[in-house]
Amino acid sequence: MTADTFDSRDVVVEMTDVHAGYLPGVNILNGANLIARKGELIGIIGPNGAGKSTLLKAIFGMVQVRGGEITVNGESIVGLKADKLVRRGVAFVPQTNNVFPSLTIEENLQMGLYQNPKIYTERLEFVSSIFAELGTRLKQRAGSLSGGERQMVAMSRALMMDPSVLLLDEPSAGLSPVRQDDAFIRVSDINKAGVTTIMVEQNARRCLQICDRGYVLDQGRDAHEGTGRDLLNDPKVIGLYLGTLGDAA
């Protein structure tokens, strides 16, 4: 998928010169820009403290945006709370504490549809087409699952509302190498099913291998942008970032 195949009507998420932070007078994002078009898988990489997770949280209304603009499907979402963002088609999977451990898998999925429970059967069919094993374990408590299995439940719950865009914060974090590979395969499967996806990842090489386009964030700004392949082969990106990030091939 290339930029040449899109026009402005295909833009799902657009961030323009966004400044945002948690504490008064202290910004983590310092003029960040991003475009995610319909059907794209966007990867966000960069060193620790670059503002990667903050970028996702700015989109999902979890951090104060002090300047710039964020739109979803052409409409501003700055200042909206999470419930309103879900209605606008934005889904977010945080890195940790992303399931309800005392609830079953089925109950976790139902929580993802609290705004529209009538489409449960339809959406369960969709998520089961990607995470087939969950469909046979619906009565199992999420707290008994492995880290990788919890990640599957978290992504499935986020997909239940049929989002326009899925925000993923470090989906491979804390997983074994085998489970990491599985997580990346599932993210790719979700995207191939038509869900625009923005993924923050510390495993930079693997992220760039599967994404359509990537952004390298540094000090709260997009320092480099290009296709995943181009960034993987960019000498500046290799020298400054890939030498210390995501050493997995």
N, C-alpha and C positions, 0 to 999 in steps of 0.2 A: 504494500500500500504506500503510495507516494503522495506528497503534497500536491502534485500536479493534477491529481484526480479529484480534488475538492474545490468547492467554492465557499463563500462566506456562509451560505445556508447550512453547510455541514458542520459548523463549529458548535460543539456541545458546551465546552468550558473555555472561557477566556479570562486570563488574569493580566491586568495591565498596570505596571508600575506600582505594585502592591507593597505597602509598608505595614507591618503588623508586629505586635509583641504582646507579652504577658504582663509586664510591669510598666507603670507610668513612665514615659520618657525613654524607655529602652526598647528599641526595635530589634527583632530577630530577622525579619524580612526587610530588605532595604532596596526596594524597586524591582521585585520579582515579576517576571513575565512568563506566561505559558499559554499555549493553545492546544486543546485536545479536540480533534474532529471525530465525527461519527464513525464508530467502528475501530478507532485507533487504540493501540496499546502504547501508552506513554510511560517511559521509565525516568525516575528522578534519582540521580546518584550524587555523591559528593562526600567530603570528609565529615567526620563527627562535628556537630555544632554548626553545620552550614545552614540549617533551617529547613531541612527536608520534611520532617514530620510537621513542623510549624506551617509549612505551605499547605499540607493537606488539611490541617486543623483550621487554617484561615478559610479555606473553601467551605468547610463544614461548620463554620460559625463558632468554633471553640476557642478562638483567640481574637482579640480586638484588632480590626482592620482600621488603621489610622490614615491611610491614604491609598489612592488608586481605586481600581474597579475590578470586580469579579462578576462575571455573568454566566448563567447556565441557560442554554437554548435562547440566548439573546436578551434575557431579563436579568437585571441586577439582583444579586442575592446577599449583598453586604448587609450585615445586621440581622439577618433572619436566624431564628432559632432552629435547632435540629429537627423538630417535628415538621416545621414548614419546609425545610430543605428536603426531607424525605418525600413530602408531597410534590416537590418540584423535580423529583427524580434523582436525588443525590443519595448515595449509600456509602457508608464509611465503615471499614473494618480496622479497629485499632490493633496495635502490636500485641498488647497484653490485656488480660481481663476482658476478653472478647466473646465469652459465652456465659450463660447462667448455669453454673455447675450443679446446682440442686435440681434443675429441671431436666426433663428428658430431651432427647434430640428433637422429637416432635414438638414439644412445648417451646423449645428454643426457636424452631421454625415458625410456629404460630405467633411468637412475640414479634417476629419480623413483619407480621401482617396485621398488627393491632389496629392500623388505620383502615384496613380493607380486608377483613377476614373471609369475605365471600369468594375470593380467588385462590383459596388455599390449595384445592385439588389441582387446579391448573398450574400453579407455580411449583407445587411439589413435583409434578411431572417434569417440569423444566429442570429443576435443580437435581433431580434424580438421574436425568440424562447425562449430567456432568459428574455427579458424585453418587454413582449407582449403589455403593455399599451402604450409604446412609439410609436408603429406603428399606433395607432389611433390618435396621437396628433402631427404629424410631422410638422404641420404648426404653432404650438404654439411657442412663443418666449421663449428662455431658461431663460431670466431674470424674467419671471413671475412664474417660478417653485419654489417649496419648496427646502430646502437643500437636502433632500433625493432624490427628483426627479432630481435635478442637478447632484447628484452623479451617478444616473443611466445613464444620458446622457454622463457624462464624461467617465464612464467605457465603454459604448457602442461605443463612438467615438474611444477610444483606441483599441477596438477589430476590428474595420473596416478593418485594414490592415492584419488581420489574423496573429497576432504575435506568435512567439515561446514562449515568456515569457511576462507576464503582471506584472508590478510593481505597487503596490497600497500603497499610503502613507496615513495612518489613514483614511480608508474609512468610519468609524463610527463617526468621530470627529464632534462634534456640532449637532448631530442628537438626536431626542427624543428617549427614550427607545424602542418604537415600531419601529421607523425607523432604529435604530441600529440593531435590530433583522433582519429586512428586508435586510439591507446591508450585513450582514453576510450570510444570505440565498443566496443572489444573488452572492456573491463571491464564495460560495460553488458550486452553479449552473454553474458558469463560469468554474471553475476547473473541474467539472464533465463532462463538454462538451469537455474536452481535452486540456485546456489551462494551461500550467505550470504557477503558480502564486506565487509571492513573496509579502507578505503583512506585512507592519509595522503597529502595532496596540498598542494603549495604554490600551485598554480593554483586558488585558493579558489572563484572564481566558477564555473569549469567543473565543479569537483567538486560544488558545491551544486546545479548544474543537473541533474545525473544521479542524485544520491543520494536515497534515501527519507528518511533522517534524517541530521543532521549534528551534530557536537560541535565547539565552538570551544574549543581548549585554550589556556590562558594560565598561565604559571608553574606548570605541572604539575597544574593543576586544570581541570575542565570549567567554563568561564566561561559558556557559553551552549549550549543544546541545543534542537533543534526540527527540523521538516521542512526539507528543502533549500530549498523555496520560501519558508518563513517566515523562515529565516535570511538569505536573499538580500534580503528586504524589511524586515529589522529595522534601524531607524535606528541602534541602538547598534552592531550588528555592522558595518554599512556604515561608520559613522564611525570605529570603532576598528580594524577589520581589513580590510574590503574596499577601503578607500581605498588601501592599500599592498600588498595581497596579490592576486595573480592578476588583473592588469589586463585579461587577455584576456576578451572578451565571451563 
